[in-house]
Amino acid sequence: MNSKTSNNIATGVIYFLVACVLAILVFLLGYILITGIPHVSWHFLTSSAQSFAAGGGIRDQLFNSMYLLVLTLIISFPIALGSGIYLSEYAPENWITGVIRTAVEVLSSLPSVVVGLFGFLLFVVNFHMGFSILAGAIALTFFNLPLLTRSIEESLQDVSELQREAGLSLGLSRWKTITGIVLPAALPGILTGIILSAGRVFGEAAALIYTAGQSAPTVNYGDWNPMDSASFLNFMRPAETLAVHIWKVNTEGVTPDAAAISSGASAVLIVVILLFNLLARMLGRWLYKRMTATK
């Protein structure tokens, strides 16, 4: 077999494997959307869930998922950004840095149930937070930190060393070079890490069952005081997310239309994740052009 034939075979195998991945993705998304979209309506999106009667919606669960995502990113992103900058720009190559990187990898491999039980025992029980959005956000931070930290570190390392040398040669400090030159250039990779972590937050259920709870109490969407127990912005209230609601309906649901609710909620979850990815990409592209003067 000559080299040209070997190259054609290898290329064909690669294209076949890519086609298989795309086919699986299209099949999964298509099945969820085709079976779920017919059950989605304005009433379904804007009404509260029902425990026993048919016709319930996912209003509270949908808002809780987005609210939990925002709180989780507020907590985890600054920590991950600082850790990524340290590991990429300041950490010496010694055994201490190796231990830190190993700890990050170990943290990313923890099962979600273990993290949920840890959050339950520490935050819900010992810190007396109870089942709350804040306890769930802190628990999900353990999922986000490894992924975000590694994404930020690798994105910074991918920036050419020539850009750092150019900044330093102009008299900029090391910190100014990092914040003014390296970080803007690494923005696309950092944004990818944020999108991946957001998908994990939207789809996580096991850890939130033990921390954020499985109930969605009635809240007042006109009350903007986060300290009020009835406010929708109160982060100390229990909050059933969309992923937890799907799990609960499939395992414990007694409503006559449990299958329709599960299918519709799954489709909404997929659409929300896709919309978040699209908007995040558009925002990231705009910020990248503004920060790097790229046309």
C-alpha positions in Angstrom: 0.0 0.0 0.0 1.5 3.3 -1.1 1.5 6.5 0.9 -1.3 8.1 -1.1 -3.6 5.2 -0.5 -2.8 5.2 3.2 -3.5 8.9 3.4 -6.9 8.5 1.6 -7.9 5.7 3.9 -6.9 7.7 7.0 -8.8 10.7 5.8 -11.9 8.7 5.0 -11.8 7.1 8.5 -11.5 10.6 10.1 -14.4 11.9 8.0 -16.5 8.9 8.9 -15.9 9.3 12.6 -16.8 13.0 12.4 -19.9 12.1 10.6 -20.8 9.6 13.3 -20.4 12.2 16.0 -22.5 14.7 14.1 -25.2 12.1 13.4 -25.4 11.2 17.1 -25.7 14.9 18.0 -28.4 15.6 15.4 -30.3 12.5 16.4 -30.3 13.4 20.1 -31.2 17.1 19.6 -33.7 16.2 16.9 -35.5 13.6 19.0 -35.7 15.9 22.1 -36.9 18.9 20.1 -39.4 17.0 17.9 -40.9 15.2 20.9 -40.8 18.3 23.2 -41.6 21.4 21.1 -45.3 20.4 20.5 -45.9 20.6 24.2 -44.3 24.0 24.7 -46.6 27.0 24.8 -46.7 30.4 26.3 -48.9 29.0 29.1 -46.3 26.3 29.7 -43.5 28.8 30.0 -45.3 31.3 32.2 -47.4 29.2 34.6 -46.2 27.5 37.8 -45.8 23.7 38.2 -48.6 21.5 39.5 -48.2 18.6 41.8 -51.3 16.6 41.0 -53.4 18.5 38.3 -52.6 18.6 34.6 -51.6 21.7 32.8 -48.7 22.8 34.9 -45.8 24.9 33.6 -42.1 25.5 34.3 -42.0 29.2 35.0 -40.3 29.0 38.4 -37.9 26.2 37.4 -36.8 28.0 34.3 -36.0 31.2 36.2 -34.3 29.3 39.0 -32.0 27.6 36.5 -30.9 31.0 35.0 -30.6 32.6 38.4 -28.5 29.8 39.7 -26.3 30.0 36.7 -25.7 33.7 37.2 -24.8 33.2 40.9 -22.5 30.3 40.2 -20.6 32.3 37.6 -20.4 35.3 39.9 -18.8 33.1 42.5 -16.6 30.8 40.4 -15.4 33.0 37.5 -13.3 35.4 39.6 -11.7 32.6 41.5 -11.0 30.6 38.3 -9.6 33.7 36.6 -7.2 34.5 39.4 -6.1 30.8 39.5 -5.7 30.6 35.8 -3.6 33.8 35.7 -1.4 32.5 38.5 -0.8 29.1 37.0 -0.1 30.5 33.6 1.9 33.6 34.3 3.3 33.5 37.8 3.6 29.9 39.1 7.1 28.5 39.0 7.5 25.0 37.6 8.0 23.1 40.8 6.3 20.4 42.9 4.0 22.9 44.5 2.5 23.9 41.2 2.3 20.3 40.2 0.3 19.6 43.4 -2.1 22.5 42.6 -2.7 21.2 39.1 -3.2 17.7 40.4 -5.7 19.0 42.9 -7.6 20.8 40.2 -7.7 17.6 38.1 -8.9 15.5 41.1 -11.6 18.1 41.9 -12.9 17.8 38.3 -13.2 14.0 38.6 -15.4 14.0 41.7 -18.9 12.5 41.1 -21.7 15.0 41.3 -23.5 13.0 44.0 -20.4 13.2 46.3 -20.2 17.0 45.8 -23.9 17.2 46.5 -23.6 15.3 49.7 -20.6 17.3 50.7 -22.6 20.5 50.1 -25.5 19.2 52.0 -23.5 18.3 55.1 -21.4 21.5 55.1 -23.6 24.3 53.8 -27.1 23.0 54.3 -26.6 21.4 57.7 -23.5 22.8 59.4 -23.7 26.4 58.0 -27.5 26.3 58.5 -28.2 27.6 55.0 -30.9 25.1 54.4 -31.9 24.1 50.9 -31.2 27.3 49.1 -30.0 28.8 45.8 -26.8 30.0 47.4 -25.9 26.5 48.7 -26.5 25.1 45.2 -24.4 27.8 43.6 -21.5 27.1 46.0 -21.8 23.4 45.4 -21.8 24.0 41.6 -18.7 26.1 42.0 -16.8 22.9 42.7 -17.8 21.7 39.2 -17.0 25.0 37.5 -13.6 25.7 39.1 -11.6 22.9 37.5 -13.0 23.4 34.0 -12.8 27.2 34.1 -9.4 27.2 35.7 -7.9 24.9 33.1 -9.6 26.7 30.2 -8.3 30.1 31.3 -4.8 28.7 32.0 -4.6 27.0 28.6 -6.1 30.1 26.8 -3.4 32.3 28.3 -0.7 29.9 27.5 -1.8 29.8 23.8 -1.1 33.5 23.5 2.2 34.1 21.7 5.1 34.9 23.9 6.0 37.7 21.5 3.0 39.7 22.6 4.2 39.5 26.2 7.7 40.6 25.2 6.2 43.4 23.1 4.3 44.8 26.1 7.2 44.6 28.4 9.5 46.2 25.8 7.1 49.2 25.8 7.6 49.7 29.5 4.4 48.1 30.6 4.4 46.3 33.9 3.9 42.5 34.0 0.3 42.9 35.4 -0.6 45.6 32.8 0.8 43.4 30.0 -1.4 40.5 31.2 -4.6 42.5 31.7 -4.1 44.8 28.6 -2.6 42.4 26.1 -2.7 38.8 27.1 -6.2 38.6 28.5 -8.0 40.2 25.5 -6.1 37.9 23.1 -7.2 34.9 25.2 -10.8 36.0 25.4 -12.2 33.4 22.9 -10.8 30.5 24.8 -12.0 31.9 28.1 -15.4 32.3 26.6 -15.4 28.7 25.5 -14.7 27.6 29.1 -17.6 29.8 30.4 -20.0 28.2 27.8 -19.0 24.7 28.8 -19.4 25.4 32.5 -22.7 27.0 31.9 -23.9 23.9 30.1 -22.9 21.8 33.1 -24.8 24.1 35.5 -28.0 24.0 33.3 -27.9 20.2 33.1 -26.8 19.4 36.7 -29.3 17.7 38.9 -27.7 15.3 41.4 -25.7 17.9 43.3 -28.7 20.3 43.4 -31.1 17.8 44.8 -29.0 17.9 48.1 -28.3 21.6 48.1 -30.9 23.7 46.3 -33.7 21.3 47.0 -36.6 19.8 45.1 -39.3 22.4 45.8 -40.2 25.6 44.1 -42.1 27.8 46.5 -44.4 30.5 45.2 -42.5 33.8 44.8 -43.5 37.4 43.9 -41.9 38.4 40.6 -42.8 42.0 41.4 -40.7 42.1 44.6 -37.2 43.2 43.8 -35.9 43.1 47.4 -33.5 40.1 47.7 -33.8 40.2 51.5 -37.5 39.5 51.3 -38.4 35.8 51.7 -41.1 36.2 49.1 -38.9 37.9 46.5 -37.9 36.0 43.4 -34.3 37.4 43.9 -34.0 35.8 47.4 -31.0 33.5 47.2 -31.7 31.8 50.5 -34.9 30.1 49.3 -35.1 26.6 48.0 -35.2 26.4 44.2 -36.0 23.4 42.0 -34.2 23.9 38.7 -35.3 22.7 35.3 -33.0 19.6 35.3 -34.2 18.6 38.8 -37.8 19.1 37.7 -37.3 16.8 34.7 -35.8 14.2 36.9 -38.6 14.5 39.5 -41.4 14.4 37.0 -39.9 11.2 35.4 -39.4 9.4 38.7 -42.0 10.7 41.1 -44.5 12.6 38.9 -48.2 11.7 39.4 -49.7 14.3 37.1 -51.6 12.9 34.2 -49.4 14.8 31.7 -46.1 13.9 33.3 -44.6 12.7 30.0 -45.6 15.9 28.2 -44.2 18.1 30.9 -40.9 16.1 30.8 -40.6 16.3 27.0 -41.5 20.0 26.9 -39.1 20.9 29.7 -36.3 18.9 28.1 -36.8 20.8 24.8 -36.9 24.1 26.6 -33.6 23.2 28.4 -31.9 22.4 25.1 -33.2 25.6 23.5 -32.0 27.8 26.5 -28.5 26.2 26.4 -28.3 26.8 22.6 -29.5 30.4 23.0 -27.0 31.0 25.8 -24.2 29.7 23.7 -25.2 31.8 20.7 -25.5 35.0 22.8 -22.3 34.3 24.6 -20.4 33.9 21.3 -21.9 37.1 19.9 -21.0 39.0 23.1 -17.5 37.5 23.2 -16.9 38.4 19.5 -18.0 42.0 20.1 -15.8 42.3 23.2 -12.8 40.7 21.4 -13.1 43.3 18.6 -13.4 46.2 21.1 -10.5 45.0 23.3 -8.1 44.1 20.5 -9.1 46.6 17.8 -9.8 43.7 15.4 -12.0 44.4 12.4 
